[in-house]
Every structure is written in structure tokens, then in C-alpha cells.
Amino acid sequence: MALTDKSRDQRAGTPSGSASWPDLVMSIPAGWWATGCILLIMPALASDFWLFQVFGWSFCLGIIALSLMFLAGYGGMVSLIQMTVAALAGYMVAILGTSGVQQISLGLPWWLYLPLAILIAAAFATAVGALAVRTEGIYTIMITLAIASAFFYFTRQNYEIFNGYSGFNLVVPPRVLGIDWRQPTAFYYLALVFAALCFLAVVYVARSPFGLALQGIRDNPRRMAAMGFNVVAHRIAAYGFAGVIAAIGGILLVWQNTQVAAFTAGIGAVIDILIIAVIGGLRRPIGPFVGAFIYVLLGTFSPDVLSAFGLSNERFKLLIGLGFLAMVFFSPDGALGLWDRWREARRRPVDPLTGQARPGSVP
Amino acid sequence: MTDVARRYPVWTLIVLLLAAGLLWLILTPWTPGIEQVLGRKRVFVNALFGGLTLGALYFLVASGFTLIFGLMRNVNLAHGSLYLLGGYLGYGVSNAAGEWLVAVPVVFLLVGLLGLLLQHQVFRRMEGEELRQTMVTIGLSVVLADMMLWIWGGQSYTLQTPDWLSGPATLPIVVGVDRNGAPVYMRFPQVRIAILVTAVVIGLGMWLVLNRTRLGMLVRAGVDDREMLTASGIRIQYVFLAVFGFGAGLAGVAGVVGGTFQSLAPGEDTRFLLASLVVVIVGGMGSITGAALGALIIGLVEQIGLVYAPTYSVVFTFLIMALVLAFRPQGLIGNRR
């Protein structure tokens, strides 16, 4: 019932919608403005490698991890299907659009295949969600992992549609407005804009009546059901929404790599998305981007660091796995949680042991 | 058994009819009509027995998984890594000792010890936080997989079959008639028969321990209501340790067995993790009988699917899982909690 009222409630229910512009500007902390400005002028500061490989990749992975964060943080459903949804969207772009595999790709125009790809991926996510919400908690992880593995094995063996092991290569973004969107600067802005849009969408939906109901369901499904909310429908809708975001991330990721194959959604990749989201923090939508940035930095520079310590430079996974374990052990809410606690400790004016003002603390 | 028959008379009848039909297909010589539909009898019977053996292997892996899950609510996603680790260790031990049979108890002890260590040092510290435990097992599986890749490299290993098990055995099943009119009997690798027998023996042993001993009583009580068991003065941590150690050891032994009749390589860990997940979801989580039934179904479907529709055998497995989830989310044999 609440679900059908969603759109009307959304229009009426957001507090920021009625606020005047200066209020809106003031309500956003200065740190956010600074981060936004730095990100906007980044192409003037960073090399092409940083723009494309580090930031571009971080945004793509961050968007996919954001969809997991939405499901896990607001819905309480840890779904391992997000990378699979992203890969399916990428596959659809390759199959419906153009790729190096001429005999399968249909070559539709971009304004047709992009919405179609997102739609198909979201429909798949919704169907998986409909299966997964029949179970709860840790069962969800098991079932989504099983479906993700089945998708991986299926795409690896199916040559008629998914072109098996080798997949599709030469999947490039279309030339829109006469710009080659795979140029580092252009791709950087493309990924930045979509990352920001997805981020804002998640923030908006989380504060809408639908998002609030979802968080209520996360905390106490029985009470929400007793209040007349359709628990199952809300959860499935959350899967659908997260599917759209994952699909956008997947399409960007495929354009960045120019290829999509079975290993795009292999078990390792599926688990990496969870690792990214957990390392960044599952509480807030910015967490996945922080996690993705850390992950990409580790992935790009760990060979140098590892060889500096005399280790073989292939042990990137070991580093990531140990970092993930340490994060789960010591800070379940991720890097952002560490940051919060550090600020909290600095701000505390008195020492809890002596009651004296702490030297050097910010009052 | 009679209870089940009384509660679900229709399903029992269907299952009995299917079993009888299968038995008839195995025992009678095939007419040309059947051969037209199902192909050569030798192929069919071989797929059937291959499925049984694969199911036996899946049962060995999944029974530890389901036991740990049922008692501790811990989805041990590092179970596949324990399987692969057991296989690699078994390869090393059997080469060093020159005897395959030595590898089984040694690997059981080693991997079981690792399981004890994990439960005692890691999972005990976060009891009741199921999601966090699961995340830790994911992290462990990533770390273990990379360390195994580091130590053993990317090539694939196969354990040497012991001499007394190598070669085929002749089964008293007629699969055809040769040119002279004499019946041709089916031949099947001895090692696979041994695996089947081992799995059945281990399964029966587990059933006996669970249903006839004090420890089994504690485990069953823990599966049903952990808090009540703790409240009645049982030191449940010891039960947890025993079950986790046993489940991990069993996964290691399954690695030795799997490394003997298949091969060990990076990626096998996720394959067997997926198999355990599907088996446990189909059979019912936390139930040994369910694991046996699920393993049988998945093993048979995978092998028969491989013979008749090679590309889509994974899809059949997945379809069965989706169907079970859609119509019986708690698994074929499983209690709704």
C-alpha cells in the first residue's frame, strides 16, 4: 500500500524541496563543497593515468558498491548479486549495441540500447530479489552467491548469447555530442557525473517515505508489517532500485575496460564488491566510494609496495583480504567509522580517566 | 520413514514409482525403442553411477557445511577453501608417505585442527553476530585462496590412486550384448565405488552419532534451541568446537577424495563452495538427511545433464535450486524456523 503512494509521498515529503536555495547551500558542510570543487578541477591537477585508471575505475566500482550499500545499509539485505547485475547490463550493452563480436551484436542506436540494458538488468535484479527476499539475513548471502555463481558458470559456457569464456571486446561508449567519451578527461567527467547522480539518488531515496519505510523494515520487519506496510514488496522494490544503480555502474565499468566476459562477474569480482563496500563503510552512501578508492589505490600501487618489502608483487589479493579481515574485526562500520571515532576522540574535551581537560583537544 | 509415508502419501508414491522405474531401466536389457530416446544404455548407466559418486563427494563436503550452519548459524563461506587445502595437504602427505591411505587421517587431523583454531580464536569472539562471522569467512576464503596460489601455484594436481583401487571393477549389470550374443557387463572404476561406499559409511556413522550418543543429543538440541541448551548448563563452546573441527576435517577429507578422482586447482574451492550452497539450499539447511538428499539430486542432475545437454548442466542445477526456493524456501527436508 505504501509502495503505491511512493511517488506522491516523495514529492510532498522531502524537507529540502520547500527550503530556499541559500538554506540548502548552507545545510551542506564546507568539506563537501571543497571535495566537490577538487573533484571538478581534478583534470587540471592529475595525469591521464590517475584520471582514467584510478578515479574512473573508483567511480565505476563505487557506483556498484553503492547499490550494495543501499541494500545492506538501508534494507539490511547483504546481496552478492550486484556485480552480476552490473555485468548483465554490460553484456546487454555489448549484445544490443556494437562490439568486436559482429555476429552477435545487434548494433542498435545508443538511445535505445542504454535504457534497454538498464531495464533488463533491473528486471533481473528484481527477479533475483523476489527469490532472495523469501529468506532472511545470512540466507540472503548464500542464495545471492549461489545465483551469482550460476550466472558466472552459465555465461562461461553459453556461446550463443554471451560468447562464452572470451566474452565481448571493443565495447566502447557511443560518440554523443561529437565527444569521444573514452578520452581520459571525458570519461572522468562522465563517471563523475553518474557517480554524483547515483549518490544523490540514494541520498534522496533514503530520506523519502519509501526509504524510511525500508529502514523501518530493516530494524523491525514484524512491527512494520503490523503497521500495514508490505514488507516483501518494499524489499523487492529495493532490489529493483539497487539494480538500476548497479546497471549504471556496470555499463561504465564495461566502457572503461572496453570488454565484458564471464570473469567480469566471477566469484572473485562478486566478493570484491562486498569487500569494497565493507572497507568503505556500509552506513553512509559515501562509504562505497571511499572503499573503491582505497581498493583501486591498493590494486594499482600494491605491486610497488610489496616488492619494496621483498614480497612477490602478485600478492594483491592477500593484502586486500587481510585488510578486509582487519576491517571486519576492528571497525565493522568501515574506514568512515574509524574516521568518525577518531574525530570523536579528538573533540572530547575532558579525559575520561582524570576529568582534566585534555591537552591539545579541540574545544 | 513410515511417518513420512503417512504424511505425504502422494509424494511417497511418486518417489517409489520413480525409483522402481530407474531400477527397471538399470536391470533390464534395453529395447531399441528406449535406446532411441535415451541413447546407449552404457552411457546412461555410466552417467547414473557417475552422478551417484559425484553426489557422494558433494555429500562429504556439504554435510560438514550444513552441520556447522545448523548448530552455529555460521555460513562458513571458507568451506571450499578448507576442501582445497585438504586436497593439497593430502597430495603432499601421500607423496611423502608413499601411501594414499595415510593421507586421510592426517588431513582430517590437520584441517580439523585449523577448524578448531578458527572457532576458538575467531568465531567465538563474535558469537551471535552472524553477518560479521560470514564476512570473516569471506575474508578468510580470499586470504586462503591467495596463500594456496602462492604455495602450490596455478597448475592442477591429481592424487595417485592407490594400487589396490586402480582399474575398473565389473558390475553385475548387463549393458549390452556383444557380437557373439554373450552379455556385456558394466565396468566402473573401483575408486569411484570406494568413494560411494565411504560416503555411505560416513553418512551412516554421522547418523548413528547424532541419534544414538550423548554428543549427538547435544548437537541436535543445539540445532533446535541453542539458548535453552546453554541455559541447562551445557558448555556449548565445547560442542561448537567439536562440530566445527569435525566439519572442517570432513571438508579436508573430501578434498583428498576429490583430488583423487578429479583434480585440484585454484577455482575448485569456489566450485565446491557453490556445490555445498546449492546442496544445502535444496536439501534443507542444518539437516544431514537433507544434505544427503540434496547431494544425490544435484550430483545426478549434473552428471546426467552433462551427458544429454552439456552446455546447460549448470542451468539445471540452478533451476532446481530456484524451484525449491520458490515453493519450499526451507529446503526439501528442513524445518521452518
Boltz contact constraints between the chains, C-beta under 6 A:
constraints:
  - contact:
      token1: [A, 131]
      token2: [B, 325]
      max_distance: 6.0
  - contact:
      token1: [A, 134]
      token2: [B, 329]
      max_distance: 6.0
  - contact:
      token1: [A, 135]
      token2: [B, 329]
      max_distance: 6.0
  - contact:
      token1: [A, 138]
      token2: [B, 75]
      max_distance: 6.0
  - contact:
      token1: [A, 138]
      token2: [B, 130]
      max_distance: 6.0
  - contact:
      token1: [A, 138]
      token2: [B, 134]
      max_distance: 6.0
  - contact:
      token1: [A, 141]
      token2: [B, 134]
      max_distance: 6.0
  - contact:
      token1: [A, 142]
      token2: [B, 75]
      max_distance: 6.0
  - contact:
      token1: [A, 142]
      token2: [B, 277]
      max_distance: 6.0
  - contact:
      token1: [A, 146]
      token2: [B, 277]
      max_distance: 6.0
  - contact:
      token1: [A, 146]
      token2: [B, 278]
      max_distance: 6.0
  - contact:
      token1: [A, 149]
      token2: [B, 274]
      max_distance: 6.0
  - contact:
      token1: [A, 150]
      token2: [B, 318]
      max_distance: 6.0
  - contact:
      token1: [A, 153]
      token2: [B, 314]
      max_distance: 6.0
  - contact:
      token1: [A, 154]
      token2: [B, 314]
      max_distance: 6.0
  - contact:
      token1: [A, 154]
      token2: [B, 315]
      max_distance: 6.0
  - contact:
      token1: [A, 157]
      token2: [B, 311]
      max_distance: 6.0
  - contact:
      token1: [A, 267]
      token2: [B, 270]
      max_distance: 6.0
  - contact:
      token1: [A, 271]
      token2: [B, 138]
      max_distance: 6.0
  - contact:
      token1: [A, 317]
      token2: [B, 146]
      max_distance: 6.0
  - contact:
      token1: [A, 318]
      token2: [B, 146]
      max_distance: 6.0
  - contact:
      token1: [A, 321]
      token2: [B, 139]
      max_distance: 6.0
  - contact:
      token1: [A, 321]
      token2: [B, 142]
      max_distance: 6.0
  - contact:
      token1: [A, 321]
      token2: [B, 143]
      max_distance: 6.0
  - contact:
      token1: [A, 324]
      token2: [B, 139]
      max_distance: 6.0
  - contact:
      token1: [A, 325]
      token2: [B, 139]
      max_distance: 6.0
  - contact:
      token1: [A, 328]
      token2: [B, 135]
      max_distance: 6.0
  - contact:
      token1: [A, 328]
      token2: [B, 136]
      max_distance: 6.0
